[in-house]
């Protein structure tokens, strides 16, 4: 059997687990806990750096000097890639879906501060041709005497998924330390790599917890299940150890995308404010805000009626709030009125 893939150490691990006492009481049902993967670091904060630890190790081992990846203009993954590259003396090229702005904000601002080279593309170009665009960039780098390494969206591939294989084993150790057992582990499902890693390690360790993804990307369950299954099959090539699973075991809950990926309705932003004021924890508008709102809704529907303890993974994304600042209603907090 092959050994597990190697990683570099960039994230501040292990991340803590916090009990949401007041919010659990307010919600009713199972006791809610949060794993603070938003605290994996400052510039690299969030879930992406766990996956990048494996991807970048592979990149460095291949002799690459430039990391090439893609995402939306407020992509947490792209910002984490740019930060990791700068820390390691590498260069980064980002393919971003969206329009350049005169006044950069949020993750886009940080990308510029970190020295990333950026190519903006339309959303249609991104959807249909992002891999080809990254390959074209890599080809041009060769003529400049540079060597690129392409990381797919969200580092969601076989090698990247080991970031959350490792995180799942971290959770199992923390359960023993805390003397409790999680009946379900819940995460926002975007590009699939985080879910795949959790699912893989859960199976390998014969753990009974449900791994549940709240879909914040699109509502096509079959497509999403296929993406996750493909990532799992890629990961097996690194270990030569396959697990038996069916698509039906991949538990993805739809219905919480709202107006679309990275778009927000007032109730989603109000929910982010509510949790911040009850527990002092700030969710992001793209992933965790929608996913936690979905989790609460599903608890009230009875989806988790057999669960006593639920762990929600906070995958970060704080910087994505800043471009949304004009969409919040803070009038009730202004004592001068």
N, C-alpha and C positions, 0 to 999 in steps of 0.2 A: 504493500500500500504506500502511495506517496504521502509525504508529510503535508501538513497544512501550508498554504502559501506564506511567504515571509511578508513582513510589513515594516514600515518605518514608524517611529513614534512621534506624532505631532499633537494629538489630542490630549487633553487633560483628563485622564481616566483613572479610576472608574468615576462615572458621574453618579450623583446622589439620587436617592429615591425619597420623595416627600409625600406624606399623607395629607390629603385635602379634607381636613376635618369639617370645616364650615360648609364647604361646597357640597360634600357628600351628604350632609344633613339636609341642605337646601334642596338637593336633587332627589333624595330618596333612593332606596334600592341599595345596591352594592356599595362598599367603601371604595373610594377612588384614591389612587396613588399616581404620582407623576414621576417618571424618570427624567432627570434634568439634562437631557442631551443638548439643550440650548446652552449648556455651560461647558462645552468641550474646549472652549478657548474664547478669545475675543474676536480677532480677525477671521479665524477659521470656524467660528461658532456654528453649532448645529450638527445634524446627522451626517452631512456630506463628508466631513473630514474623516470619520471612521472608515468610510469606503475608500477615500483617497489614500489613506495610509497603505493600502494594498496596491492600488493602481499605480501610485507614484513609485513605490518600491520596484514594481515590474518595469516602469519607465526607466528608472535610473539603471537597473540591471541590464537593460537593452542598449544603454549608451545614449539615451535621449537627453537633449539639453533644453527642449521646449515642450510644454504641455499644451495640447490643443483640445478644446472642449466647447460645449454649446449650451444654450439655455435662453430663457427670456431675459429682457433687459434688467429685471430685478432678480435674476437667478442667484439663489444662495450658493448653489453648487459652483457656479462660475466664480463668484467672489472668493469662496473657500479655495478654489484651485489657484486663483491669482495670488492669494495670500501664502499658500503653501509653497508655490513656485518661488516667490520672492524670498521666503525664509530659507529655502534650500539652494539659492543661487541659480535657479532655473529661470527660463522665460515662459510667458504664457500668451497664447493666442485664443481669443474668445469669439465665437460666432453667436451673436445676440439677435434674437427676434424682437424687432421694434425699431423705433426711430430715435436717432441721436437727438439730444436736447441741449439747448444753450446753457441751462442750469442743471447739471447732473445732481441726482439725489439718491439716497439709499445705497443699494449695492453697486449701482452704476458709478456713483461718486467714489466708492472704495476701490473699484476696479481700476479707475484712473490713477488714484493715489498709489496703488500697488504696481503700476507700470505695465498693466496688461495691454497687449495689442488687440484692437477690437475691430471686428467686421460686422456691420449691421446688415441684416437681411429682412425682407418682408416676412410676415407670418406664413404666407403661402410658400415662399422659398424655403423657409425653415421646416415646414411640415413635410415637404416633398423631397428636399435635396440637402438636408443638413450634413449627412454623412459625406456626400460627394463634395460639398463645399469644404469640409474639413480635410478631406483627402487632397483637394486642390491646394490648400494652404500648405499641407505637409510636403507636397511635390515642389512647391516654390521654395520652401525652406532648404530642401536638398541642394538647390542651385546656389544658395547663400552659404553653403557649408555647415548648415545646421541639421539637427536630427530631431524630428518631432515624434510625439507619442500621442495618439488620439484616445481620449477618454470619452465614452458616449454620455449622453444626457444623464445627469445625476449620478455618474459612475455606476450606473445600474447595468452591470454585466456579471459574468461569472466571478472574475477576480474581485470586483468591487463588493459583491454581496457578502464576502467574508468579513467585512466590517461589522455587519449585523449578526453574522454567525458568532463572532467574538462577543458582541454585545449581549446576545442571548445567554451565552455561558457566564458572562458577568452578572446577569440578572439571577441566574440560578445560584450563584455564590452569595449574592445579596439576600436572596430568600432565606438561606440558612442563617446568615448573620442577623436578619430581622425576625427570624422565627415565624414566618408566615408563608403562605402559598398563594400565588396569583392564579385565579381560575381563567382569566382572559388577559391577553396582552394586546393592546389596541394601538394602531398607528395610522397616520394619514398615508394613503396610498397614491403616489404620483407616478414615478417612473418604474416602480416595482422592486428595486434592488434592496431596499430596507426590509420590505415584507419577505422577500425571498430568503434573505439571510436569517431572519428570525425563524421562519418556517423550517428551514434546513436544520438548524441547530436544535430546534424543538424536537424534531423527528429523531435526529441522531442520539439525543439524550433521553429518548422515550419519555418526554415530559408531557403531561396531560393537558396543559393549558391550551385554550383556544387562541390561535393567532388570527386577529381580526383586522382587516384593512378597511378604512373609511375612504371611499373613492372620491378624490378631489380633482380628478383630471378629466374623466369622461364617464359616462354611465353604461359603457359596453362591457358587461361582465365577462363575456366569452373572450373578447380581445384581451382584457386585463389578465384573465387566468392563463391565457396562452403566453403572454409576455413573461409572467412569473415562472411558468413551467420552463420556458426557454432559458431563463437565467439560471434556474436550478440545474438544468441539464449541462449548461456551460460550466457550472461550478464543479460538477462531478469529475470533469477532465483534469482538475487540479489535484484531486485526492484519490481518484480511482475507487471511490466508495460511493455507490449509488444508494438512494433511498427509494422505497416504493411509496408512491402517492398517486392519488387520482385528482383530477381537476376539481371534483366536488369538495375535496378537503381544503381547497384554497378559498377561504371565507372572506369575500369582499362584499361590503354593504354599499349599495348605490343610493342615489337620491340626495346627495349633499353637495353636489358641484355648484348648485345655485345658478347664477347667471352665466357661469363659465369659469374656466381655469383662470385664476388670478384676478377675477372680477368679484366685486362684493355687493351684497344687498345690505340695507340698513340693519336688519336683524343680526347679521353676522358680526358687524362692527359693534353693535350694542352688546352682544354676547362677550366679545373680547374685553370690553370695558367692565362688564359685570364680574368676570373671573378675576380681572386685575384688582378690583376693589374688594372682593371677598377674600382672595387668597394671596394677593401681591405677586401673582404670576402673570406675565404678559405673553399672550399667544401671538401668532403671526396671522396676517390676513389671507394667505394663500393655502397653507396646509393645516396647521394646528387649530386655528380658529374654526374652520369649517368642520374638521374632524371631531373636535371636542363637542361642538354643538350637535353634531350627528350622534355622538356617543350618548349624550344626555337624552336626546330624542328617542334613541333606540332603547335606553334603559326604561323610559316611561312607557314604551310600547310593549315591554316585557321580553325583548330579545335576550336580555342577560339575567332573566329571573332566577336561573340556577347558579348564578355567580355570587360569591361572597366578597371577593377582593378583585378589583380590576386595576391593571397597570396601564396607564396612558403614557406613551413615549413622546416627550416634547422635543420635536426635531429642529427647533430653532426658527430663525427667520425674522428676528427683531428688526433688522435694517429695512425689511420690506414694508414696515409700517409707515416710515417717514414720507414716501411719496403719496400715501393715502391720507395725510394729515387733514386735508380739506374736506374729507368725507365723514369725519367724526363730528358729533354734536356734543360740545363740551359746555354749552350754555348753563346747564344746571350746576356746574362747579364754579361759576364766576360770581363771587360774593359782592362784586362792585356794582352789579346790576340792581 
